[in-house]
Amino acid sequence: MRSSPVSVLIVDDQDLIRDALAALLALDADFRVAGHARNGVEAVALAAELRPDVILMDVRMPGLSGPEATSRIKRNPALRGTKVLVLTTFEEADVARACVAAGADGFLGKGVSTASLRDAIHAVMRGEAPFSPRAARAVLAPRLAPRAGVGDVRDAPTAGLTDREVDIAKLVALGLTNEEIGRRLSISAATVKTHLRNAMRKLHVHSRAHLVALAHRTGLAP
């Protein structure tokens, strides 16, 4: 269990968005707002100075874009432990791919709920990769051409998934984190993780984002 709050650097070119995110995070003792940046240039400088645990990164900003700033941050050896969680209005395929190529650890739309944002920050700290369903489809679906007997979730029940594993896979495809799924199904996040790991093994997928993309491509997603 982490004893200190997760330090967060908020990067967005809109004052209202930065202030709103800071106010939301301030309500949760799990987080500490380390600083604010108005553009990618400031983000790179403040990341090096503050060494936050997580950076909430906007995409389209003057001077230096989110993907460019992310790439520079990820190339800094001193920031190897810093996670970059993209939070943007723009979930187009080219934007999502650019962020992933730059090294982003997660990608969410700004329409995400407060609870989902909090869960996503915790998720990247655990080494998970939270992606909105739309972003996951954009990044991964083109790479997942159908192959006989591999990852075809249309036949999920005959592939050996239990009812619980199917339920959890569907909720993952909706973009829910393990904590949110646990609350929805009245089970612990650890139990969700176990079922999810089993489902991914049976479906021959190797990451949460791959499962989301596969579920949407093949019809398992609601």
C-alpha positions as CSV (number, residue, x, y, z in Angstrom):
1,M,0.0,0.0,0.0
2,R,1.4,3.4,-1.0
3,S,1.9,5.7,2.0
4,S,2.3,9.0,0.2
5,P,-0.1,10.7,-2.3
6,V,0.5,10.3,-6.0
7,S,2.0,13.5,-7.3
8,V,0.3,14.8,-10.5
9,L,1.4,17.4,-13.0
10,I,-1.5,18.8,-14.9
11,V,-0.8,19.9,-18.5
12,D,-3.5,21.8,-20.5
13,D,-3.6,25.0,-22.4
14,Q,-7.0,26.0,-21.0
15,D,-7.0,27.6,-17.5
16,L,-10.5,26.3,-16.8
17,I,-9.5,22.6,-17.5
18,R,-6.3,22.9,-15.4
19,D,-8.2,24.5,-12.5
20,A,-11.1,22.0,-12.7
21,L,-8.7,19.0,-12.7
22,A,-6.7,20.4,-9.8
23,A,-9.9,21.0,-7.8
24,L,-11.1,17.4,-8.4
25,L,-7.8,15.9,-7.4
26,A,-7.6,18.0,-4.3
27,L,-10.8,16.3,-3.0
28,D,-8.9,13.0,-2.9
29,A,-6.2,12.4,-0.3
30,D,-4.6,9.8,-2.7
31,F,-3.4,12.6,-4.9
32,R,-1.2,15.7,-4.7
33,V,-1.1,18.3,-7.5
34,A,2.6,18.9,-8.0
35,G,2.2,21.7,-10.6
36,H,0.5,23.1,-13.7
37,A,1.8,23.6,-17.2
38,R,0.1,25.5,-20.0
39,N,1.9,23.9,-22.9
40,G,4.4,21.1,-23.9
41,V,7.5,23.3,-23.3
42,E,6.4,24.0,-19.8
43,A,5.5,20.4,-19.3
44,V,8.9,19.1,-20.2
45,A,10.7,21.7,-18.0
46,L,8.4,21.1,-15.0
47,A,8.5,17.3,-15.3
48,A,12.3,17.5,-15.0
49,E,12.1,19.9,-12.1
50,L,9.2,18.3,-10.1
51,R,9.6,14.6,-11.2
52,P,5.9,13.8,-10.7
53,D,4.5,10.3,-10.5
54,V,1.9,11.0,-13.2
55,I,1.4,13.6,-15.8
56,L,-2.1,14.4,-17.2
57,M,-1.2,15.4,-20.7
58,D,-3.3,17.4,-23.2
59,V,-2.7,16.9,-26.9
60,R,-3.1,20.0,-28.9
61,M,-1.2,22.9,-27.3
62,P,0.7,25.9,-28.6
63,G,4.5,25.6,-29.0
64,L,4.9,21.9,-28.3
65,S,2.2,19.3,-28.6
66,G,1.3,16.6,-26.1
67,P,2.9,13.8,-28.1
68,E,6.1,15.8,-28.7
69,A,6.3,16.7,-25.0
70,T,5.6,13.1,-24.0
71,S,8.4,11.8,-26.3
72,R,10.9,14.2,-24.7
73,I,9.8,13.3,-21.2
74,K,10.1,9.6,-21.9
75,R,13.6,10.1,-23.3
76,N,14.7,11.6,-20.0
77,P,16.4,8.9,-17.9
78,A,15.6,10.8,-14.7
79,L,11.9,10.5,-15.5
80,R,11.9,6.7,-16.1
81,G,9.3,6.3,-13.3
82,T,7.0,9.0,-14.4
83,K,3.8,7.9,-16.1
84,V,2.1,10.0,-18.8
85,L,-1.7,9.7,-19.0
86,V,-3.2,11.5,-22.0
87,L,-6.4,13.3,-21.4
88,T,-7.9,14.9,-24.5
89,T,-11.0,15.9,-26.4
90,F,-9.4,14.5,-29.6
91,E,-9.7,10.7,-29.8
92,E,-9.1,10.3,-33.5
93,A,-7.0,7.4,-34.7
94,D,-4.0,9.5,-35.7
95,V,-3.9,11.3,-32.4
96,A,-4.1,8.1,-30.3
97,R,-1.4,6.4,-32.4
98,A,0.9,9.5,-32.1
99,C,0.5,9.5,-28.3
100,V,1.2,5.7,-28.0
101,A,4.2,6.1,-30.3
102,A,5.5,8.8,-28.1
103,G,5.4,6.5,-25.1
104,A,2.1,7.5,-23.4
105,D,1.1,5.1,-20.7
106,G,-2.7,5.6,-21.1
107,F,-5.2,7.5,-23.2
108,L,-8.6,8.9,-22.1
109,G,-11.2,11.2,-23.5
110,K,-12.1,14.3,-21.5
111,G,-15.7,12.9,-21.2
112,V,-14.4,10.4,-18.7
113,S,-16.0,10.4,-15.3
114,T,-14.2,11.6,-12.2
115,A,-14.1,8.1,-10.7
116,S,-12.7,6.7,-13.9
117,L,-10.0,9.3,-14.0
118,R,-9.0,8.6,-10.5
119,D,-9.0,4.8,-11.2
120,A,-6.9,5.4,-14.4
121,I,-4.2,7.3,-12.4
122,H,-4.0,4.5,-10.0
123,A,-3.9,2.0,-12.9
124,V,-0.9,3.6,-14.6
125,M,0.9,3.6,-11.3
126,R,0.3,-0.1,-11.1
127,G,1.8,-0.5,-14.6
128,E,-1.6,-1.0,-16.3
129,A,-2.4,0.8,-19.6
130,P,-5.9,2.4,-19.3
131,F,-7.3,3.3,-22.8
132,S,-10.7,4.6,-23.8
133,P,-12.4,2.0,-26.0
134,R,-12.3,4.4,-28.9
135,A,-8.6,4.9,-28.6
136,A,-7.9,1.2,-28.2
137,R,-9.8,0.4,-31.3
138,A,-8.0,3.2,-33.2
139,V,-4.5,2.0,-32.2
140,L,-4.9,-1.8,-32.2
141,A,-7.8,-2.9,-34.3
142,P,-5.9,-2.5,-37.6
143,R,-3.2,-4.8,-36.3
144,L,-5.6,-7.5,-35.3
145,A,-6.5,-9.1,-38.6
146,P,-8.6,-12.3,-38.0
147,R,-6.6,-15.5,-37.8
148,A,-8.3,-18.9,-37.5
149,G,-8.5,-20.0,-33.9
150,V,-6.7,-17.0,-32.4
151,G,-8.5,-14.3,-30.5
152,D,-11.9,-14.7,-32.0
153,V,-14.1,-13.5,-29.2
154,R,-17.3,-14.1,-31.2
155,D,-16.9,-17.7,-30.0
156,A,-15.9,-16.7,-26.5
157,P,-18.3,-19.2,-24.7
158,T,-17.0,-22.1,-26.8
159,A,-13.4,-20.8,-26.3
160,G,-13.8,-21.8,-22.7
161,L,-14.6,-18.5,-21.0
162,T,-16.8,-18.6,-17.9
163,D,-19.8,-16.4,-17.6
164,R,-17.9,-14.2,-15.2
165,E,-15.0,-13.9,-17.6
166,V,-17.4,-12.9,-20.4
167,D,-19.0,-10.3,-18.1
168,I,-15.6,-8.8,-17.2
169,A,-14.4,-8.8,-20.8
170,K,-17.5,-6.8,-21.8
171,L,-17.0,-4.3,-19.0
172,V,-13.3,-3.9,-19.9
173,A,-14.4,-3.2,-23.5
174,L,-16.6,-0.4,-22.1
175,G,-13.4,1.2,-20.7
176,L,-14.0,0.4,-17.0
177,T,-11.0,-0.2,-14.7
178,N,-10.7,-3.2,-12.4
179,E,-12.0,-1.1,-9.5
180,E,-15.0,0.0,-11.4
181,I,-15.8,-3.5,-12.6
182,G,-15.4,-4.8,-9.1
183,R,-17.9,-2.2,-7.8
184,R,-20.3,-3.1,-10.7
185,L,-20.1,-6.8,-10.0
186,S,-19.7,-6.6,-6.2
187,I,-16.3,-8.4,-6.2
188,S,-12.8,-7.2,-5.3
189,A,-10.5,-5.7,-7.8
190,A,-8.1,-8.5,-7.2
191,T,-10.8,-11.0,-8.2
192,V,-11.4,-9.0,-11.3
193,K,-7.7,-9.1,-12.1
194,T,-7.7,-12.9,-11.8
195,H,-10.7,-13.4,-14.1
196,L,-9.3,-10.9,-16.6
197,R,-6.0,-12.6,-16.7
198,N,-7.7,-16.0,-17.4
199,A,-9.9,-14.5,-20.1
200,M,-6.9,-12.9,-21.8
201,R,-5.0,-16.1,-21.8
202,K,-7.9,-18.1,-23.3
203,L,-8.4,-15.4,-26.0
204,H,-4.7,-15.2,-26.8
205,V,-4.4,-11.5,-26.2
206,H,-1.6,-10.0,-24.2
207,S,-2.8,-6.6,-23.0
208,R,-5.9,-4.9,-21.8
209,A,-5.9,-2.6,-24.8
210,H,-5.7,-5.6,-27.2
211,L,-8.7,-7.1,-25.5
212,V,-10.7,-3.9,-25.9
213,A,-9.9,-3.6,-29.6
214,L,-10.6,-7.3,-30.2
215,A,-13.9,-7.1,-28.3
216,H,-15.1,-4.2,-30.4
217,R,-13.9,-5.7,-33.7
218,T,-15.6,-9.0,-33.1
219,G,-18.8,-8.0,-31.4
220,L,-18.2,-9.1,-27.8
221,A,-18.5,-5.5,-26.7
222,P,-22.0,-4.4,-25.8
